[in-house]
Amino acid sequence: MNIQQGKVWKFGENIDTDLIIAARYLNTSDPQVLASHVMEDARPDFLQHFTKGDFIVAGENFGCGSSREHAPVALKTAGVSAVIAKSFARIFYRNSFNTGLPILEVKETDEIREGDTLEVDMTQGTIKNLTRNQTYAFKPIPPFMMELLESGGLIEHAKAKIAQGAL
């Protein structure tokens, strides 16, 4: 998980959870079903061109709207390596870590273009734009939050701690 490489899918400001996964699909909690509809209302052909391991890059306030966990679950299950944005809605931020979806705060997202290839180093806290030969630093992820990501989310983290006798 430390170094990931993929293509950029660019979105704008205030991408809410209804654009990530429309409310009409919330009659299921099956991650595969949710993933099959991710970003459908924001960009209907998204999944036709998206490749597992790619990145979503956006502006301010990504994940605003309702507090449902379905949105980060759908993104993670679809294969999004990380969401990179200027800022995230607070509840989406926490739900992302709880479900094991890396989200990275970077102020320079305007410099990143759709189709660019990025290399993200979670350990170093850097994003290299291989297309534009630029490097960006992201806000450091607190150690406990990194543990959640490395475990695959809060539930998997708790299961591992229980198995170790630590809980």
Phi and psi in radians as a Rosetta constraint file:
Dihedral C 1 N 2 CA 2 C 2 CIRCULARHARMONIC -1.121 0.35
Dihedral N 2 CA 2 C 2 N 3 CIRCULARHARMONIC -0.782 0.35
Dihedral C 2 N 3 CA 3 C 3 CIRCULARHARMONIC -2.139 0.35
Dihedral N 3 CA 3 C 3 N 4 CIRCULARHARMONIC 2.201 0.35
Dihedral C 3 N 4 CA 4 C 4 CIRCULARHARMONIC -2.249 0.35
Dihedral N 4 CA 4 C 4 N 5 CIRCULARHARMONIC 2.559 0.35
Dihedral C 4 N 5 CA 5 C 5 CIRCULARHARMONIC -2.299 0.35
Dihedral N 5 CA 5 C 5 N 6 CIRCULARHARMONIC 2.429 0.35
Dihedral C 5 N 6 CA 6 C 6 CIRCULARHARMONIC -3.006 0.35
Dihedral N 6 CA 6 C 6 N 7 CIRCULARHARMONIC 3.118 0.35
Dihedral C 6 N 7 CA 7 C 7 CIRCULARHARMONIC -1.604 0.35
Dihedral N 7 CA 7 C 7 N 8 CIRCULARHARMONIC 2.716 0.35
Dihedral C 7 N 8 CA 8 C 8 CIRCULARHARMONIC -1.649 0.35
Dihedral N 8 CA 8 C 8 N 9 CIRCULARHARMONIC 2.348 0.35
Dihedral C 8 N 9 CA 9 C 9 CIRCULARHARMONIC -2.003 0.35
Dihedral N 9 CA 9 C 9 N 10 CIRCULARHARMONIC 2.072 0.35
Dihedral C 9 N 10 CA 10 C 10 CIRCULARHARMONIC -1.743 0.35
Dihedral N 10 CA 10 C 10 N 11 CIRCULARHARMONIC 2.337 0.35
Dihedral C 10 N 11 CA 11 C 11 CIRCULARHARMONIC -2.293 0.35
Dihedral N 11 CA 11 C 11 N 12 CIRCULARHARMONIC 2.905 0.35
Dihedral C 11 N 12 CA 12 C 12 CIRCULARHARMONIC -1.622 0.35
Dihedral N 12 CA 12 C 12 N 13 CIRCULARHARMONIC -2.555 0.35
Dihedral C 12 N 13 CA 13 C 13 CIRCULARHARMONIC -1.529 0.35
Dihedral N 13 CA 13 C 13 N 14 CIRCULARHARMONIC 2.717 0.35
Dihedral C 13 N 14 CA 14 C 14 CIRCULARHARMONIC 0.929 0.35
Dihedral N 14 CA 14 C 14 N 15 CIRCULARHARMONIC 0.791 0.35
Dihedral C 14 N 15 CA 15 C 15 CIRCULARHARMONIC -1.318 0.35
Dihedral N 15 CA 15 C 15 N 16 CIRCULARHARMONIC 1.912 0.35
Dihedral C 15 N 16 CA 16 C 16 CIRCULARHARMONIC -1.575 0.35
Dihedral N 16 CA 16 C 16 N 17 CIRCULARHARMONIC 2.963 0.35
Dihedral C 16 N 17 CA 17 C 17 CIRCULARHARMONIC -1.130 0.35
Dihedral N 17 CA 17 C 17 N 18 CIRCULARHARMONIC -0.431 0.35
Dihedral C 17 N 18 CA 18 C 18 CIRCULARHARMONIC -1.222 0.35
Dihedral N 18 CA 18 C 18 N 19 CIRCULARHARMONIC -0.501 0.35
Dihedral C 18 N 19 CA 19 C 19 CIRCULARHARMONIC -1.361 0.35
Dihedral N 19 CA 19 C 19 N 20 CIRCULARHARMONIC -0.539 0.35
Dihedral C 19 N 20 CA 20 C 20 CIRCULARHARMONIC -1.232 0.35
Dihedral N 20 CA 20 C 20 N 21 CIRCULARHARMONIC -0.860 0.35
Dihedral C 20 N 21 CA 21 C 21 CIRCULARHARMONIC -2.535 0.35
Dihedral N 21 CA 21 C 21 N 22 CIRCULARHARMONIC 1.999 0.35
Dihedral C 21 N 22 CA 22 C 22 CIRCULARHARMONIC -1.099 0.35
Dihedral N 22 CA 22 C 22 N 23 CIRCULARHARMONIC 2.549 0.35
Dihedral C 22 N 23 CA 23 C 23 CIRCULARHARMONIC -1.007 0.35
Dihedral N 23 CA 23 C 23 N 24 CIRCULARHARMONIC -0.484 0.35
Dihedral C 23 N 24 CA 24 C 24 CIRCULARHARMONIC -1.125 0.35
Dihedral N 24 CA 24 C 24 N 25 CIRCULARHARMONIC -0.252 0.35
Dihedral C 24 N 25 CA 25 C 25 CIRCULARHARMONIC -1.754 0.35
Dihedral N 25 CA 25 C 25 N 26 CIRCULARHARMONIC 0.116 0.35
Dihedral C 25 N 26 CA 26 C 26 CIRCULARHARMONIC -1.463 0.35
Dihedral N 26 CA 26 C 26 N 27 CIRCULARHARMONIC 0.182 0.35
Dihedral C 26 N 27 CA 27 C 27 CIRCULARHARMONIC -1.450 0.35
Dihedral N 27 CA 27 C 27 N 28 CIRCULARHARMONIC 0.092 0.35
Dihedral C 27 N 28 CA 28 C 28 CIRCULARHARMONIC -2.360 0.35
Dihedral N 28 CA 28 C 28 N 29 CIRCULARHARMONIC 2.684 0.35
Dihedral C 28 N 29 CA 29 C 29 CIRCULARHARMONIC -2.032 0.35
Dihedral N 29 CA 29 C 29 N 30 CIRCULARHARMONIC 0.200 0.35
Dihedral C 29 N 30 CA 30 C 30 CIRCULARHARMONIC -1.199 0.35
Dihedral N 30 CA 30 C 30 N 31 CIRCULARHARMONIC 2.004 0.35
Dihedral C 30 N 31 CA 31 C 31 CIRCULARHARMONIC -1.002 0.35
Dihedral N 31 CA 31 C 31 N 32 CIRCULARHARMONIC -0.622 0.35
Dihedral C 31 N 32 CA 32 C 32 CIRCULARHARMONIC -1.178 0.35
Dihedral N 32 CA 32 C 32 N 33 CIRCULARHARMONIC -0.700 0.35
Dihedral C 32 N 33 CA 33 C 33 CIRCULARHARMONIC -1.146 0.35
Dihedral N 33 CA 33 C 33 N 34 CIRCULARHARMONIC -0.793 0.35
Dihedral C 33 N 34 CA 34 C 34 CIRCULARHARMONIC -1.044 0.35
Dihedral N 34 CA 34 C 34 N 35 CIRCULARHARMONIC -0.792 0.35
Dihedral C 34 N 35 CA 35 C 35 CIRCULARHARMONIC -1.068 0.35
Dihedral N 35 CA 35 C 35 N 36 CIRCULARHARMONIC -0.547 0.35
Dihedral C 35 N 36 CA 36 C 36 CIRCULARHARMONIC -1.253 0.35
Dihedral N 36 CA 36 C 36 N 37 CIRCULARHARMONIC -0.109 0.35
Dihedral C 36 N 37 CA 37 C 37 CIRCULARHARMONIC -2.162 0.35
Dihedral N 37 CA 37 C 37 N 38 CIRCULARHARMONIC 0.173 0.35
Dihedral C 37 N 38 CA 38 C 38 CIRCULARHARMONIC -1.088 0.35
Dihedral N 38 CA 38 C 38 N 39 CIRCULARHARMONIC 2.366 0.35
Dihedral C 38 N 39 CA 39 C 39 CIRCULARHARMONIC 1.063 0.35
Dihedral N 39 CA 39 C 39 N 40 CIRCULARHARMONIC 0.251 0.35
Dihedral C 39 N 40 CA 40 C 40 CIRCULARHARMONIC -1.026 0.35
Dihedral N 40 CA 40 C 40 N 41 CIRCULARHARMONIC -0.712 0.35
Dihedral C 40 N 41 CA 41 C 41 CIRCULARHARMONIC -1.421 0.35
Dihedral N 41 CA 41 C 41 N 42 CIRCULARHARMONIC -0.398 0.35
Dihedral C 41 N 42 CA 42 C 42 CIRCULARHARMONIC -1.391 0.35
Dihedral N 42 CA 42 C 42 N 43 CIRCULARHARMONIC -0.655 0.35
Dihedral C 42 N 43 CA 43 C 43 CIRCULARHARMONIC -2.691 0.35
Dihedral N 43 CA 43 C 43 N 44 CIRCULARHARMONIC 1.689 0.35
Dihedral C 43 N 44 CA 44 C 44 CIRCULARHARMONIC -0.948 0.35
Dihedral N 44 CA 44 C 44 N 45 CIRCULARHARMONIC -0.533 0.35
Dihedral C 44 N 45 CA 45 C 45 CIRCULARHARMONIC -1.685 0.35
Dihedral N 45 CA 45 C 45 N 46 CIRCULARHARMONIC 0.217 0.35
Dihedral C 45 N 46 CA 46 C 46 CIRCULARHARMONIC -0.916 0.35
Dihedral N 46 CA 46 C 46 N 47 CIRCULARHARMONIC -0.947 0.35
Dihedral C 46 N 47 CA 47 C 47 CIRCULARHARMONIC -1.238 0.35
Dihedral N 47 CA 47 C 47 N 48 CIRCULARHARMONIC -0.301 0.35
Dihedral C 47 N 48 CA 48 C 48 CIRCULARHARMONIC -1.249 0.35
Dihedral N 48 CA 48 C 48 N 49 CIRCULARHARMONIC -0.422 0.35
Dihedral C 48 N 49 CA 49 C 49 CIRCULARHARMONIC -2.012 0.35
Dihedral N 49 CA 49 C 49 N 50 CIRCULARHARMONIC -0.357 0.35
Dihedral C 49 N 50 CA 50 C 50 CIRCULARHARMONIC -1.153 0.35
Dihedral N 50 CA 50 C 50 N 51 CIRCULARHARMONIC 2.483 0.35
Dihedral C 50 N 51 CA 51 C 51 CIRCULARHARMONIC -2.069 0.35
Dihedral N 51 CA 51 C 51 N 52 CIRCULARHARMONIC 2.353 0.35
Dihedral C 51 N 52 CA 52 C 52 CIRCULARHARMONIC -0.912 0.35
Dihedral N 52 CA 52 C 52 N 53 CIRCULARHARMONIC 2.340 0.35
Dihedral C 52 N 53 CA 53 C 53 CIRCULARHARMONIC 1.789 0.35
Dihedral N 53 CA 53 C 53 N 54 CIRCULARHARMONIC -0.179 0.35
Dihedral C 53 N 54 CA 54 C 54 CIRCULARHARMONIC -1.277 0.35
Dihedral N 54 CA 54 C 54 N 55 CIRCULARHARMONIC 2.966 0.35
Dihedral C 54 N 55 CA 55 C 55 CIRCULARHARMONIC -2.025 0.35
Dihedral N 55 CA 55 C 55 N 56 CIRCULARHARMONIC 2.577 0.35
Dihedral C 55 N 56 CA 56 C 56 CIRCULARHARMONIC -1.785 0.35
Dihedral N 56 CA 56 C 56 N 57 CIRCULARHARMONIC 2.287 0.35
Dihedral C 56 N 57 CA 57 C 57 CIRCULARHARMONIC -2.128 0.35
Dihedral N 57 CA 57 C 57 N 58 CIRCULARHARMONIC 2.318 0.35
Dihedral C 57 N 58 CA 58 C 58 CIRCULARHARMONIC -2.523 0.35
Dihedral N 58 CA 58 C 58 N 59 CIRCULARHARMONIC 3.116 0.35
Dihedral C 58 N 59 CA 59 C 59 CIRCULARHARMONIC -1.572 0.35
Dihedral N 59 CA 59 C 59 N 60 CIRCULARHARMONIC -2.419 0.35
Dihedral C 59 N 60 CA 60 C 60 CIRCULARHARMONIC -1.320 0.35
Dihedral N 60 CA 60 C 60 N 61 CIRCULARHARMONIC 2.617 0.35
Dihedral C 60 N 61 CA 61 C 61 CIRCULARHARMONIC 1.108 0.35
Dihedral N 61 CA 61 C 61 N 62 CIRCULARHARMONIC 0.690 0.35
Dihedral C 61 N 62 CA 62 C 62 CIRCULARHARMONIC -1.156 0.35
Dihedral N 62 CA 62 C 62 N 63 CIRCULARHARMONIC 2.376 0.35
Dihedral C 62 N 63 CA 63 C 63 CIRCULARHARMONIC 1.482 0.35
Dihedral N 63 CA 63 C 63 N 64 CIRCULARHARMONIC 0.309 0.35
Dihedral C 63 N 64 CA 64 C 64 CIRCULARHARMONIC -1.214 0.35
Dihedral N 64 CA 64 C 64 N 65 CIRCULARHARMONIC 3.004 0.35
Dihedral C 64 N 65 CA 65 C 65 CIRCULARHARMONIC 1.798 0.35
Dihedral N 65 CA 65 C 65 N 66 CIRCULARHARMONIC -2.493 0.35
Dihedral C 65 N 66 CA 66 C 66 CIRCULARHARMONIC -1.223 0.35
Dihedral N 66 CA 66 C 66 N 67 CIRCULARHARMONIC 2.860 0.35
Dihedral C 66 N 67 CA 67 C 67 CIRCULARHARMONIC -1.625 0.35
Dihedral N 67 CA 67 C 67 N 68 CIRCULARHARMONIC 0.279 0.35
Dihedral C 67 N 68 CA 68 C 68 CIRCULARHARMONIC -1.127 0.35
Dihedral N 68 CA 68 C 68 N 69 CIRCULARHARMONIC 2.467 0.35
Dihedral C 68 N 69 CA 69 C 69 CIRCULARHARMONIC -1.355 0.35
Dihedral N 69 CA 69 C 69 N 70 CIRCULARHARMONIC -0.201 0.35
Dihedral C 69 N 70 CA 70 C 70 CIRCULARHARMONIC -0.993 0.35
Dihedral N 70 CA 70 C 70 N 71 CIRCULARHARMONIC -0.613 0.35
Dihedral C 70 N 71 CA 71 C 71 CIRCULARHARMONIC -1.118 0.35
Dihedral N 71 CA 71 C 71 N 72 CIRCULARHARMONIC -0.979 0.35
Dihedral C 71 N 72 CA 72 C 72 CIRCULARHARMONIC -1.152 0.35
Dihedral N 72 CA 72 C 72 N 73 CIRCULARHARMONIC -0.538 0.35
Dihedral C 72 N 73 CA 73 C 73 CIRCULARHARMONIC -1.099 0.35
Dihedral N 73 CA 73 C 73 N 74 CIRCULARHARMONIC -0.770 0.35
Dihedral C 73 N 74 CA 74 C 74 CIRCULARHARMONIC -1.106 0.35
Dihedral N 74 CA 74 C 74 N 75 CIRCULARHARMONIC -0.758 0.35
Dihedral C 74 N 75 CA 75 C 75 CIRCULARHARMONIC -1.108 0.35
Dihedral N 75 CA 75 C 75 N 76 CIRCULARHARMONIC -0.826 0.35
Dihedral C 75 N 76 CA 76 C 76 CIRCULARHARMONIC -1.108 0.35
Dihedral N 76 CA 76 C 76 N 77 CIRCULARHARMONIC -0.811 0.35
Dihedral C 76 N 77 CA 77 C 77 CIRCULARHARMONIC -1.162 0.35
Dihedral N 77 CA 77 C 77 N 78 CIRCULARHARMONIC -0.552 0.35
Dihedral C 77 N 78 CA 78 C 78 CIRCULARHARMONIC -1.187 0.35
Dihedral N 78 CA 78 C 78 N 79 CIRCULARHARMONIC -0.356 0.35
Dihedral C 78 N 79 CA 79 C 79 CIRCULARHARMONIC 1.856 0.35
Dihedral N 79 CA 79 C 79 N 80 CIRCULARHARMONIC 0.248 0.35
Dihedral C 79 N 80 CA 80 C 80 CIRCULARHARMONIC -1.143 0.35
Dihedral N 80 CA 80 C 80 N 81 CIRCULARHARMONIC 2.151 0.35
Dihedral C 80 N 81 CA 81 C 81 CIRCULARHARMONIC -1.166 0.35
Dihedral N 81 CA 81 C 81 N 82 CIRCULARHARMONIC -0.713 0.35
Dihedral C 81 N 82 CA 82 C 82 CIRCULARHARMONIC -2.923 0.35
Dihedral N 82 CA 82 C 82 N 83 CIRCULARHARMONIC 2.714 0.35
Dihedral C 82 N 83 CA 83 C 83 CIRCULARHARMONIC -1.833 0.35
Dihedral N 83 CA 83 C 83 N 84 CIRCULARHARMONIC 2.250 0.35
Dihedral C 83 N 84 CA 84 C 84 CIRCULARHARMONIC -2.023 0.35
Dihedral N 84 CA 84 C 84 N 85 CIRCULARHARMONIC 2.112 0.35
Dihedral C 84 N 85 CA 85 C 85 CIRCULARHARMONIC -2.571 0.35
Dihedral N 85 CA 85 C 85 N 86 CIRCULARHARMONIC 2.881 0.35
Dihedral C 85 N 86 CA 86 C 86 CIRCULARHARMONIC -1.159 0.35
Dihedral N 86 CA 86 C 86 N 87 CIRCULARHARMONIC -0.667 0.35
Dihedral C 86 N 87 CA 87 C 87 CIRCULARHARMONIC -2.770 0.35
Dihedral N 87 CA 87 C 87 N 88 CIRCULARHARMONIC 2.850 0.35
Dihedral C 87 N 88 CA 88 C 88 CIRCULARHARMONIC -2.239 0.35
Dihedral N 88 CA 88 C 88 N 89 CIRCULARHARMONIC 2.593 0.35
Dihedral C 88 N 89 CA 89 C 89 CIRCULARHARMONIC -1.090 0.35
Dihedral N 89 CA 89 C 89 N 90 CIRCULARHARMONIC 2.480 0.35
Dihedral C 89 N 90 CA 90 C 90 CIRCULARHARMONIC -1.014 0.35
Dihedral N 90 CA 90 C 90 N 91 CIRCULARHARMONIC -0.807 0.35
Dihedral C 90 N 91 CA 91 C 91 CIRCULARHARMONIC -1.219 0.35
Dihedral N 91 CA 91 C 91 N 92 CIRCULARHARMONIC -0.673 0.35
Dihedral C 91 N 92 CA 92 C 92 CIRCULARHARMONIC -1.071 0.35
Dihedral N 92 CA 92 C 92 N 93 CIRCULARHARMONIC -0.690 0.35
Dihedral C 92 N 93 CA 93 C 93 CIRCULARHARMONIC -0.978 0.35
Dihedral N 93 CA 93 C 93 N 94 CIRCULARHARMONIC -0.895 0.35
Dihedral C 93 N 94 CA 94 C 94 CIRCULARHARMONIC -1.194 0.35
Dihedral N 94 CA 94 C 94 N 95 CIRCULARHARMONIC -0.748 0.35
Dihedral C 94 N 95 CA 95 C 95 CIRCULARHARMONIC -1.065 0.35
Dihedral N 95 CA 95 C 95 N 96 CIRCULARHARMONIC -0.604 0.35
Dihedral C 95 N 96 CA 96 C 96 CIRCULARHARMONIC -1.110 0.35
Dihedral N 96 CA 96 C 96 N 97 CIRCULARHARMONIC -0.829 0.35
Dihedral C 96 N 97 CA 97 C 97 CIRCULARHARMONIC -1.156 0.35
Dihedral N 97 CA 97 C 97 N 98 CIRCULARHARMONIC -0.682 0.35
Dihedral C 97 N 98 CA 98 C 98 CIRCULARHARMONIC -1.100 0.35
Dihedral N 98 CA 98 C 98 N 99 CIRCULARHARMONIC -0.491 0.35
Dihedral C 98 N 99 CA 99 C 99 CIRCULARHARMONIC -1.741 0.35
Dihedral N 99 CA 99 C 99 N 100 CIRCULARHARMONIC -0.047 0.35
Dihedral C 99 N 100 CA 100 C 100 CIRCULARHARMONIC 1.529 0.35
Dihedral N 100 CA 100 C 100 N 101 CIRCULARHARMONIC 0.335 0.35
Dihedral C 100 N 101 CA 101 C 101 CIRCULARHARMONIC -1.658 0.35
Dihedral N 101 CA 101 C 101 N 102 CIRCULARHARMONIC 2.042 0.35
Dihedral C 101 N 102 CA 102 C 102 CIRCULARHARMONIC -1.189 0.35
Dihedral N 102 CA 102 C 102 N 103 CIRCULARHARMONIC 2.298 0.35
Dihedral C 102 N 103 CA 103 C 103 CIRCULARHARMONIC -2.254 0.35
Dihedral N 103 CA 103 C 103 N 104 CIRCULARHARMONIC 2.368 0.35
Dihedral C 103 N 104 CA 104 C 104 CIRCULARHARMONIC -2.210 0.35
Dihedral N 104 CA 104 C 104 N 105 CIRCULARHARMONIC 2.245 0.35
Dihedral C 104 N 105 CA 105 C 105 CIRCULARHARMONIC -1.598 0.35
Dihedral N 105 CA 105 C 105 N 106 CIRCULARHARMONIC 2.084 0.35
Dihedral C 105 N 106 CA 106 C 106 CIRCULARHARMONIC -2.394 0.35
Dihedral N 106 CA 106 C 106 N 107 CIRCULARHARMONIC 2.183 0.35
Dihedral C 106 N 107 CA 107 C 107 CIRCULARHARMONIC -1.289 0.35
Dihedral N 107 CA 107 C 107 N 108 CIRCULARHARMONIC -0.401 0.35
Dihedral C 107 N 108 CA 108 C 108 CIRCULARHARMONIC -1.602 0.35
Dihedral N 108 CA 108 C 108 N 109 CIRCULARHARMONIC 0.506 0.35
Dihedral C 108 N 109 CA 109 C 109 CIRCULARHARMONIC -1.107 0.35
Dihedral N 109 CA 109 C 109 N 110 CIRCULARHARMONIC -0.381 0.35
Dihedral C 109 N 110 CA 110 C 110 CIRCULARHARMONIC -1.135 0.35
Dihedral N 110 CA 110 C 110 N 111 CIRCULARHARMONIC -0.406 0.35
Dihedral C 110 N 111 CA 111 C 111 CIRCULARHARMONIC -1.416 0.35
Dihedral N 111 CA 111 C 111 N 112 CIRCULARHARMONIC -0.244 0.35
Dihedral C 111 N 112 CA 112 C 112 CIRCULARHARMONIC -1.643 0.35
Dihedral N 112 CA 112 C 112 N 113 CIRCULARHARMONIC 2.292 0.35
Dihedral C 112 N 113 CA 113 C 113 CIRCULARHARMONIC -1.918 0.35
Dihedral N 113 CA 113 C 113 N 114 CIRCULARHARMONIC 2.684 0.35
Dihedral C 113 N 114 CA 114 C 114 CIRCULARHARMONIC -0.978 0.35
Dihedral N 114 CA 114 C 114 N 115 CIRCULARHARMONIC 2.353 0.35
Dihedral C 114 N 115 CA 115 C 115 CIRCULARHARMONIC 1.605 0.35
Dihedral N 115 CA 115 C 115 N 116 CIRCULARHARMONIC -0.273 0.35
Dihedral C 115 N 116 CA 116 C 116 CIRCULARHARMONIC -1.052 0.35
Dihedral N 116 CA 116 C 116 N 117 CIRCULARHARMONIC 2.683 0.35
Dihedral C 116 N 117 CA 117 C 117 CIRCULARHARMONIC -1.800 0.35
Dihedral N 117 CA 117 C 117 N 118 CIRCULARHARMONIC 2.216 0.35
Dihedral C 117 N 118 CA 118 C 118 CIRCULARHARMONIC -1.969 0.35
Dihedral N 118 CA 118 C 118 N 119 CIRCULARHARMONIC 2.636 0.35
Dihedral C 118 N 119 CA 119 C 119 CIRCULARHARMONIC -2.177 0.35
Dihedral N 119 CA 119 C 119 N 120 CIRCULARHARMONIC 2.050 0.35
Dihedral C 119 N 120 CA 120 C 120 CIRCULARHARMONIC -1.851 0.35
Dihedral N 120 CA 120 C 120 N 121 CIRCULARHARMONIC 2.210 0.35
Dihedral C 120 N 121 CA 121 C 121 CIRCULARHARMONIC -1.939 0.35
Dihedral N 121 CA 121 C 121 N 122 CIRCULARHARMONIC 1.780 0.35
Dihedral C 121 N 122 CA 122 C 122 CIRCULARHARMONIC -1.142 0.35
Dihedral N 122 CA 122 C 122 N 123 CIRCULARHARMONIC -0.557 0.35
Dihedral C 122 N 123 CA 123 C 123 CIRCULARHARMONIC -1.268 0.35
Dihedral N 123 CA 123 C 123 N 124 CIRCULARHARMONIC -0.783 0.35
Dihedral C 123 N 124 CA 124 C 124 CIRCULARHARMONIC -1.429 0.35
Dihedral N 124 CA 124 C 124 N 125 CIRCULARHARMONIC -0.311 0.35
Dihedral C 124 N 125 CA 125 C 125 CIRCULARHARMONIC 1.290 0.35
Dihedral N 125 CA 125 C 125 N 126 CIRCULARHARMONIC 0.612 0.35
Dihedral C 125 N 126 CA 126 C 126 CIRCULARHARMONIC -2.234 0.35
Dihedral N 126 CA 126 C 126 N 127 CIRCULARHARMONIC 2.661 0.35
Dihedral C 126 N 127 CA 127 C 127 CIRCULARHARMONIC -2.163 0.35
Dihedral N 127 CA 127 C 127 N 128 CIRCULARHARMONIC 2.132 0.35
Dihedral C 127 N 128 CA 128 C 128 CIRCULARHARMONIC -1.782 0.35
Dihedral N 128 CA 128 C 128 N 129 CIRCULARHARMONIC 2.175 0.35
Dihedral C 128 N 129 CA 129 C 129 CIRCULARHARMONIC -1.558 0.35
Dihedral N 129 CA 129 C 129 N 130 CIRCULARHARMONIC 1.749 0.35
Dihedral C 129 N 130 CA 130 C 130 CIRCULARHARMONIC -1.205 0.35
Dihedral N 130 CA 130 C 130 N 131 CIRCULARHARMONIC -0.447 0.35
Dihedral C 130 N 131 CA 131 C 131 CIRCULARHARMONIC -1.271 0.35
Dihedral N 131 CA 131 C 131 N 132 CIRCULARHARMONIC -0.718 0.35
Dihedral C 131 N 132 CA 132 C 132 CIRCULARHARMONIC -1.845 0.35
Dihedral N 132 CA 132 C 132 N 133 CIRCULARHARMONIC 0.003 0.35
Dihedral C 132 N 133 CA 133 C 133 CIRCULARHARMONIC 0.958 0.35
Dihedral N 133 CA 133 C 133 N 134 CIRCULARHARMONIC 0.862 0.35
Dihedral C 133 N 134 CA 134 C 134 CIRCULARHARMONIC -2.199 0.35
Dihedral N 134 CA 134 C 134 N 135 CIRCULARHARMONIC 2.694 0.35
Dihedral C 134 N 135 CA 135 C 135 CIRCULARHARMONIC -2.245 0.35
Dihedral N 135 CA 135 C 135 N 136 CIRCULARHARMONIC 2.425 0.35
Dihedral C 135 N 136 CA 136 C 136 CIRCULARHARMONIC -2.214 0.35
Dihedral N 136 CA 136 C 136 N 137 CIRCULARHARMONIC 2.558 0.35
Dihedral C 136 N 137 CA 137 C 137 CIRCULARHARMONIC -1.744 0.35
Dihedral N 137 CA 137 C 137 N 138 CIRCULARHARMONIC 2.496 0.35
Dihedral C 137 N 138 CA 138 C 138 CIRCULARHARMONIC -1.958 0.35
Dihedral N 138 CA 138 C 138 N 139 CIRCULARHARMONIC 2.738 0.35
Dihedral C 138 N 139 CA 139 C 139 CIRCULARHARMONIC -0.968 0.35
Dihedral N 139 CA 139 C 139 N 140 CIRCULARHARMONIC 2.219 0.35
Dihedral C 139 N 140 CA 140 C 140 CIRCULARHARMONIC -0.988 0.35
Dihedral N 140 CA 140 C 140 N 141 CIRCULARHARMONIC 2.460 0.35
Dihedral C 140 N 141 CA 141 C 141 CIRCULARHARMONIC -1.553 0.35
Dihedral N 141 CA 141 C 141 N 142 CIRCULARHARMONIC 2.175 0.35
Dihedral C 141 N 142 CA 142 C 142 CIRCULARHARMONIC -0.968 0.35
Dihedral N 142 CA 142 C 142 N 143 CIRCULARHARMONIC 2.575 0.35
Dihedral C 142 N 143 CA 143 C 143 CIRCULARHARMONIC -0.908 0.35
Dihedral N 143 CA 143 C 143 N 144 CIRCULARHARMONIC -0.771 0.35
Dihedral C 143 N 144 CA 144 C 144 CIRCULARHARMONIC -1.132 0.35
Dihedral N 144 CA 144 C 144 N 145 CIRCULARHARMONIC -0.667 0.35
Dihedral C 144 N 145 CA 145 C 145 CIRCULARHARMONIC -1.152 0.35
Dihedral N 145 CA 145 C 145 N 146 CIRCULARHARMONIC -0.632 0.35
Dihedral C 145 N 146 CA 146 C 146 CIRCULARHARMONIC -1.119 0.35
Dihedral N 146 CA 146 C 146 N 147 CIRCULARHARMONIC -0.678 0.35
Dihedral C 146 N 147 CA 147 C 147 CIRCULARHARMONIC -1.045 0.35
Dihedral N 147 CA 147 C 147 N 148 CIRCULARHARMONIC -0.726 0.35
Dihedral C 147 N 148 CA 148 C 148 CIRCULARHARMONIC -1.075 0.35
Dihedral N 148 CA 148 C 148 N 149 CIRCULARHARMONIC -0.804 0.35
Dihedral C 148 N 149 CA 149 C 149 CIRCULARHARMONIC -1.073 0.35
Dihedral N 149 CA 149 C 149 N 150 CIRCULARHARMONIC -0.796 0.35
Dihedral C 149 N 150 CA 150 C 150 CIRCULARHARMONIC -1.124 0.35
Dihedral N 150 CA 150 C 150 N 151 CIRCULARHARMONIC -0.504 0.35
Dihedral C 150 N 151 CA 151 C 151 CIRCULARHARMONIC -1.450 0.35
Dihedral N 151 CA 151 C 151 N 152 CIRCULARHARMONIC -0.286 0.35
Dihedral C 151 N 152 CA 152 C 152 CIRCULARHARMONIC 1.681 0.35
Dihedral N 152 CA 152 C 152 N 153 CIRCULARHARMONIC 0.201 0.35
Dihedral C 152 N 153 CA 153 C 153 CIRCULARHARMONIC 2.183 0.35
Dihedral N 153 CA 153 C 153 N 154 CIRCULARHARMONIC 3.036 0.35
Dihedral C 153 N 154 CA 154 C 154 CIRCULARHARMONIC -1.096 0.35
Dihedral N 154 CA 154 C 154 N 155 CIRCULARHARMONIC -0.764 0.35
Dihedral C 154 N 155 CA 155 C 155 CIRCULARHARMONIC -1.136 0.35
Dihedral N 155 CA 155 C 155 N 156 CIRCULARHARMONIC -0.792 0.35
Dihedral C 155 N 156 CA 156 C 156 CIRCULARHARMONIC -1.142 0.35
Dihedral N 156 CA 156 C 156 N 157 CIRCULARHARMONIC -0.626 0.35
Dihedral C 156 N 157 CA 157 C 157 CIRCULARHARMONIC -1.091 0.35
Dihedral N 157 CA 157 C 157 N 158 CIRCULARHARMONIC -0.797 0.35
Dihedral C 157 N 158 CA 158 C 158 CIRCULARHARMONIC -1.132 0.35
Dihedral N 158 CA 158 C 158 N 159 CIRCULARHARMONIC -0.709 0.35
Dihedral C 158 N 159 CA 159 C 159 CIRCULARHARMONIC -1.041 0.35
Dihedral N 159 CA 159 C 159 N 160 CIRCULARHARMONIC -0.751 0.35
Dihedral C 159 N 160 CA 160 C 160 CIRCULARHARMONIC -1.130 0.35
Dihedral N 160 CA 160 C 160 N 161 CIRCULARHARMONIC -0.708 0.35
Dihedral C 160 N 161 CA 161 C 161 CIRCULARHARMONIC -1.152 0.35
Dihedral N 161 CA 161 C 161 N 162 CIRCULARHARMONIC -0.706 0.35
Dihedral C 161 N 162 CA 162 C 162 CIRCULARHARMONIC -1.117 0.35
Dihedral N 162 CA 162 C 162 N 163 CIRCULARHARMONIC -0.759 0.35
Dihedral C 162 N 163 CA 163 C 163 CIRCULARHARMONIC -1.086 0.35
Dihedral N 163 CA 163 C 163 N 164 CIRCULARHARMONIC -0.544 0.35
Dihedral C 163 N 164 CA 164 C 164 CIRCULARHARMONIC -1.454 0.35
Dihedral N 164 CA 164 C 164 N 165 CIRCULARHARMONIC -0.113 0.35
Dihedral C 164 N 165 CA 165 C 165 CIRCULARHARMONIC 1.349 0.35
Dihedral N 165 CA 165 C 165 N 166 CIRCULARHARMONIC 0.298 0.35
Dihedral C 165 N 166 CA 166 C 166 CIRCULARHARMONIC -1.532 0.35
Dihedral N 166 CA 166 C 166 N 167 CIRCULARHARMONIC -0.188 0.35
